[in-house]
Amino acid sequence: MSRFPTLKPDSLPPSRPAGPDSRWTILGICLALAAVTLAVFGQTLRYEFVNYDDDAYVYDNPAVTGGLTFRGIGAAFTHRSAENWDPLTTISHMLDCQLYGLKAGGHHLTNVLLHAATAILLFLVLRRMTGAIWRSAFVAAVFAIHPLRVESVAWVTERKDVLSGLFFMLTLWAYVRYVRQPQLLRRYLLVMLCFVLGLMSKAMLVTLPFVLLLLDYWPLKRFTVPELAGGRAEPVERLKNLSLPGRLILEKIPLLMLSLVSCVVAIIAQGHAVQPLAKFPLSLRMGNALISCVAYGWQMFSPAGLAVFYRFIREVLVLSDEGHRV
């Protein structure tokens, strides 16, 4: 079986081995991340469903409330849920109904456990990439209890966010494993599998291949060290003349194709939900996207004034047919 043009295991910068003390430290940090996540978000276990999308996704959805069945699993892949195609998320709701019925606390518990697992995985992946234990732990802890995570964890409908976040971290783990210990093609296929599962949880993961390119630059340093981009793995003849960035970009093509397919599926699934350009012109949408990026970036450092809904970029731009502000 052919290899991807990768690197030899001994060509990587040495990572810090986890000695006995380090193993206990890592285990302690993982337990602490789980504890702090449960302490902050465990209170959601006594919350009920809300009447915003929880009905469409869970308690008024017969395909979900019927529990985990072969017919339901088939429907999850062939039908939309609230104008979205996220079959893995739908199946997870089915499993919750199978386990807890319509007791909302069980559904909230699943969200909390998924988020805790994601925070732990983030710590382990960062530690694996950088070798820095405490800085990685700090970043994971901030992620675990950041106010921007409240909506995702406390709202049952946002299962798609915490579930896709878990597969996002698993994809990073699989990618670091592929880069640092390259084997046959199956290591790359594992990256693709985790990515596909994430896309089937929430299409937002389409940007992940670009995240991997950023990680190639730092901390993996594959842009500057030839061996890390496959320089000593005897790449096939047609790849020998490619630059390091060219090899790394080519390596991401299969993932980018998966992103493209996911985008097409999302557009088809949300066809009726997308507002026409006559109502919101392209220039206005692009402006709103830029402002939203700045706003969300700022909220990472100053998480205040958070809300379920945010106005479009023009506060009074949208007028109803009767001329009233909406």
C-alpha positions as CSV (number, residue, x, y, z in Angstrom):
1,M,0.0,0.0,0.0
2,S,1.4,3.4,-0.9
3,R,2.4,6.1,1.6
4,F,1.5,9.7,1.8
5,P,4.6,11.9,1.4
6,T,5.2,12.4,5.1
7,L,8.2,12.2,7.5
8,K,10.2,9.6,9.3
9,P,9.4,9.3,13.0
10,D,13.1,10.1,13.9
11,S,13.0,13.3,11.9
12,L,10.7,15.2,14.3
13,P,11.9,17.4,17.1
14,P,12.0,15.3,20.2
15,S,8.8,15.7,22.3
16,R,9.0,15.7,26.0
17,P,8.5,12.2,27.3
18,A,5.9,11.7,30.0
19,G,7.7,10.2,33.0
20,P,6.0,8.8,36.0
21,D,5.5,12.2,37.6
22,S,4.3,13.7,34.3
23,R,1.8,10.9,33.9
24,W,0.3,11.6,37.3
25,T,0.3,15.3,36.5
26,I,-1.5,14.8,33.2
27,L,-4.0,12.5,34.8
28,G,-4.6,15.0,37.6
29,I,-5.1,17.8,35.1
30,C,-7.6,15.7,33.1
31,L,-9.6,15.0,36.3
32,A,-9.5,18.7,37.3
33,L,-10.8,19.7,33.8
34,A,-13.6,17.2,34.2
35,A,-14.4,18.4,37.7
36,V,-14.4,22.1,36.8
37,T,-16.6,21.5,33.8
38,L,-19.1,19.5,35.9
39,A,-19.0,22.1,38.6
40,V,-19.9,24.9,36.2
41,F,-22.3,23.2,33.8
42,G,-23.6,20.4,36.1
43,Q,-26.3,22.8,37.3
44,T,-28.0,22.4,33.8
45,L,-29.0,18.9,34.8
46,R,-32.0,20.4,36.6
47,Y,-33.0,22.5,33.6
48,E,-35.9,21.7,31.3
49,F,-36.1,21.9,27.5
50,V,-36.8,25.3,26.0
51,N,-39.4,26.1,23.3
52,Y,-36.8,27.3,20.8
53,D,-35.7,24.5,18.5
54,D,-35.7,21.9,21.3
55,D,-39.2,21.0,20.0
56,A,-38.1,20.5,16.4
57,Y,-35.0,18.6,17.3
58,V,-36.2,16.5,20.2
59,Y,-39.5,16.5,22.1
60,D,-41.8,17.1,19.2
61,N,-39.8,15.1,16.7
62,P,-41.4,11.6,16.4
63,A,-38.3,10.2,14.6
64,V,-36.2,11.1,17.7
65,T,-38.6,10.4,20.6
66,G,-39.1,6.9,19.3
67,G,-35.5,6.1,20.4
68,L,-32.7,4.5,18.5
69,T,-34.1,2.3,15.7
70,F,-32.9,1.3,12.3
71,R,-35.7,3.2,10.7
72,G,-34.8,6.3,12.7
73,I,-31.1,6.0,11.8
74,G,-32.1,5.7,8.2
75,A,-34.3,8.8,8.5
76,A,-31.5,10.7,10.1
77,F,-29.4,10.3,7.0
78,T,-32.1,10.9,4.4
79,H,-34.1,13.7,6.0
80,R,-33.3,17.2,7.3
81,S,-33.7,18.3,10.9
82,A,-34.8,21.9,11.3
83,E,-33.4,22.8,7.9
84,N,-30.0,21.1,8.7
85,W,-28.4,17.9,7.7
86,D,-26.6,16.6,10.8
87,P,-27.4,12.9,11.0
88,L,-24.9,12.1,13.7
89,T,-26.4,14.8,16.0
90,T,-29.9,13.5,15.3
91,I,-28.8,9.9,16.2
92,S,-27.3,11.2,19.4
93,H,-30.7,12.7,20.3
94,M,-32.3,9.4,19.5
95,L,-29.9,7.6,21.8
96,D,-30.7,10.1,24.6
97,C,-34.4,9.4,24.2
98,Q,-33.7,5.7,24.3
99,L,-31.8,6.1,27.6
100,Y,-33.6,9.0,29.3
101,G,-36.9,9.3,27.5
102,L,-38.0,13.0,27.6
103,K,-36.3,13.7,30.9
104,A,-34.4,16.8,30.0
105,G,-31.7,16.3,32.7
106,G,-30.3,13.3,30.8
107,H,-30.1,15.2,27.6
108,H,-28.3,18.1,29.4
109,L,-25.9,15.5,31.0
110,T,-24.9,14.2,27.6
111,N,-24.0,17.8,26.5
112,V,-21.9,18.3,29.7
113,L,-20.0,15.0,29.3
114,L,-19.3,15.7,25.7
115,H,-18.0,19.2,26.5
116,A,-15.8,17.8,29.4
117,A,-14.3,15.2,27.0
118,T,-13.6,17.9,24.4
119,A,-11.8,20.1,27.0
120,I,-9.7,17.1,28.1
121,L,-8.8,16.2,24.5
122,L,-7.9,19.8,23.8
123,F,-5.4,19.7,26.7
124,L,-3.9,16.4,25.5
125,V,-3.6,17.5,21.9
126,L,-1.9,20.8,22.9
127,R,0.4,19.0,25.2
128,R,1.3,16.5,22.5
129,M,2.0,19.3,20.0
130,T,3.9,21.7,22.2
131,G,5.2,19.6,25.1
132,A,4.0,22.4,27.5
133,I,1.8,20.9,30.2
134,W,0.7,23.9,32.3
135,R,0.2,26.3,29.4
136,S,-1.9,23.6,27.6
137,A,-3.9,23.0,30.8
138,F,-4.6,26.8,31.1
139,V,-5.9,27.0,27.6
140,A,-8.1,23.9,28.0
141,A,-9.4,25.3,31.3
142,V,-10.4,28.6,29.8
143,F,-12.1,26.8,26.9
144,A,-13.9,24.5,29.4
145,I,-15.6,27.3,31.4
146,H,-15.6,30.2,29.0
147,P,-18.9,32.1,28.9
148,L,-19.1,31.6,25.1
149,R,-19.5,27.9,25.7
150,V,-22.7,28.4,27.8
151,E,-25.1,28.3,24.8
152,S,-23.5,25.2,23.4
153,V,-23.6,23.2,26.6
154,A,-26.7,24.5,28.3
155,W,-29.0,24.3,25.3
156,V,-30.0,20.8,24.3
157,T,-30.4,21.8,20.6
158,E,-26.8,22.8,20.5
159,R,-25.8,19.2,20.8
160,K,-24.4,19.6,17.3
161,D,-21.9,22.1,18.6
162,V,-20.5,20.0,21.5
163,L,-20.6,16.8,19.4
164,S,-18.8,18.4,16.4
165,G,-16.3,20.0,18.9
166,L,-15.5,16.5,20.2
167,F,-14.8,15.3,16.6
168,F,-12.8,18.5,15.9
169,M,-10.4,17.6,18.7
170,L,-10.3,13.9,17.7
171,T,-9.4,15.1,14.2
172,L,-6.5,17.2,15.6
173,W,-5.4,14.2,17.7
174,A,-5.5,11.9,14.6
175,Y,-3.6,14.5,12.6
176,V,-0.8,15.0,15.1
177,R,-0.5,11.2,15.3
178,Y,-0.3,11.0,11.5
179,V,2.4,13.7,11.4
180,R,4.5,12.5,14.3
181,Q,4.2,8.8,13.7
182,P,3.4,8.2,10.0
183,Q,2.5,4.7,9.0
184,L,0.5,3.5,6.0
185,L,-2.4,5.3,4.5
186,R,-4.6,4.2,7.3
187,R,-3.3,7.0,9.6
188,Y,-4.4,9.6,7.1
189,L,-7.7,7.8,6.6
190,L,-8.3,8.0,10.4
191,V,-8.0,11.8,10.1
192,M,-10.5,11.8,7.3
193,L,-12.9,9.6,9.3
194,C,-12.9,11.9,12.3
195,F,-13.4,14.8,10.0
196,V,-16.4,13.2,8.3
197,L,-18.0,12.4,11.6
198,G,-17.5,16.0,12.7
199,L,-19.1,17.3,9.5
200,M,-22.1,15.0,10.0
201,S,-22.5,16.6,13.5
202,K,-22.3,20.2,12.3
203,A,-21.2,21.6,8.9
204,M,-19.3,24.4,10.7
205,L,-16.2,22.1,10.7
206,V,-15.6,22.9,7.0
207,T,-12.8,25.3,8.1
208,L,-10.8,22.6,9.8
209,P,-8.4,21.9,6.9
210,F,-7.2,25.5,7.1
211,V,-6.7,25.1,10.9
212,L,-4.5,22.1,10.1
213,L,-2.4,24.3,7.8
214,L,-2.0,26.8,10.6
215,L,-0.9,24.0,12.9
216,D,1.6,22.9,10.2
217,Y,3.2,26.4,10.5
218,W,3.1,26.3,14.3
219,P,3.7,24.4,16.5
220,L,4.3,21.4,14.1
221,K,6.8,23.6,12.0
222,R,6.3,21.6,8.9
223,F,6.7,24.7,6.7
224,T,10.3,25.3,7.8
225,V,11.7,21.8,8.3
226,P,11.8,19.7,5.1
227,E,11.7,16.4,6.9
228,L,8.4,17.4,8.5
229,A,6.8,18.0,5.1
230,G,7.9,14.7,3.7
231,G,11.4,15.6,2.6
232,R,12.9,12.3,3.8
233,A,10.0,10.0,3.0
234,E,11.0,9.5,-0.6
235,P,7.9,11.2,-2.1
236,V,6.7,10.0,-5.5
237,E,8.5,11.5,-8.5
238,R,5.8,14.1,-9.4
239,L,5.9,15.5,-5.9
240,K,9.7,16.0,-5.6
241,N,9.6,19.4,-7.3
242,L,6.8,20.7,-5.1
243,S,7.7,23.3,-2.5
244,L,7.1,22.6,1.1
245,P,3.9,24.6,1.2
246,G,2.8,22.9,-2.0
247,R,3.2,19.5,-0.5
248,L,1.3,20.5,2.7
249,I,-1.6,22.1,0.7
250,L,-1.8,19.0,-1.6
251,E,-2.0,16.9,1.5
252,K,-5.1,18.8,2.5
253,I,-6.9,18.4,-0.8
254,P,-9.0,15.3,0.3
255,L,-10.1,17.2,3.4
256,L,-11.0,20.3,1.3
257,M,-13.0,18.1,-1.0
258,L,-15.0,16.8,2.0
259,S,-15.5,20.4,3.1
260,L,-16.8,21.3,-0.4
261,V,-19.3,18.3,-0.3
262,S,-20.5,19.4,3.1
263,C,-21.0,23.0,1.9
264,V,-23.1,21.8,-1.0
265,V,-25.2,19.5,1.3
266,A,-25.7,22.4,3.7
267,I,-26.9,24.7,1.0
268,I,-29.3,22.2,-0.3
269,A,-30.6,21.4,3.2
270,Q,-31.1,25.0,4.1
271,G,-32.5,26.1,0.7
272,H,-35.8,27.4,2.2
273,A,-34.1,29.0,5.2
274,V,-31.7,31.1,3.3
275,Q,-33.0,34.7,2.8
276,P,-33.1,35.9,-0.8
277,L,-30.5,38.4,-2.0
278,A,-33.3,40.9,-2.7
279,K,-33.8,41.1,1.1
280,F,-30.2,41.0,2.2
281,P,-27.8,41.9,-0.6
282,L,-24.4,40.2,-0.9
283,S,-22.5,43.4,0.2
284,L,-24.6,43.5,3.4
285,R,-23.9,39.9,4.1
286,M,-20.2,40.3,3.7
287,G,-20.1,43.3,5.9
288,N,-22.1,41.5,8.6
289,A,-19.7,38.5,8.4
290,L,-16.7,40.8,8.9
291,I,-18.3,42.7,11.8
292,S,-19.3,39.4,13.3
293,C,-15.8,38.1,13.2
294,V,-14.5,41.1,15.0
295,A,-17.4,41.0,17.5
296,Y,-16.9,37.4,18.4
297,G,-13.2,37.9,18.6
298,W,-13.7,40.7,21.1
299,Q,-16.2,38.6,23.1
300,M,-13.5,36.0,23.6
301,F,-11.6,38.5,25.8
302,S,-14.6,40.5,27.0
303,P,-17.6,38.1,27.2
304,A,-20.3,40.6,28.1
305,G,-23.6,41.5,26.7
306,L,-24.1,38.0,25.3
307,A,-27.5,37.2,23.9
308,V,-29.4,34.5,21.9
309,F,-30.1,36.8,19.0
310,Y,-27.9,39.6,17.7
311,R,-29.2,42.3,15.4
312,F,-28.1,42.4,11.8
313,I,-25.3,44.9,11.2
314,R,-27.6,47.8,10.5
315,E,-29.8,48.2,13.6
316,V,-32.8,49.6,11.7
317,L,-32.0,48.6,8.1
318,V,-34.5,45.8,7.7
319,L,-38.0,47.1,7.2
320,S,-41.2,45.0,7.0
321,D,-43.6,45.3,4.1
322,E,-45.7,47.6,6.3
323,G,-42.8,49.9,6.9
324,H,-42.3,49.0,10.5
325,R,-38.8,48.3,11.9
326,V,-38.1,44.6,12.6
